[in-house]
Amino acid sequence: MNWLAFSLITVTLWGVGQVLIKKGLSNISSFWSIVVSGTINALVLIPFSLLSGAEFTITPLFFFVIFTIAFLNMLFFYAIEK
């Protein structure tokens, strides 16, 4: 049941964070907001995942998934910019 509380907190903070990003970074382009948020996410998530024992194996599917996620992320910021 603990997972439900964590997932609800995550979804709430994620949604609030997107609104704050849109308002706080309104003077810069969508590209730079993606670069800033992606860098912060990488600096936070990669060390925690490595410390918890995650293994990263690089396959061609891995690159396809990463580029698809990056494209959808850019599309999201483009959509909320309009």
Steps between C-alpha positions, in 0.01 A plus 500: 500500500803723543550505124161667451590793725834546325344484155231754591761737643710457187211571264398807700851643512555420133185687396575799721858500377393523136288807575786660693740423216266663250458813712858523623665440166255701290774732376706224338420256221364149542834354396685659792234402751540139382878527531475642853243249625674207329834591654350530847315171457817323386706641786242381753375171355819337369692499832197368689441223247867399500511496880192279511668242276354576158688360202510684170538286191507686171309337215356645177154489660639714783589780258160479329320528834719791615443696178126429511477625858708807416276578202183464706651719771580772246152466354348549845691825557415620150131432570491689829693789345217568254 
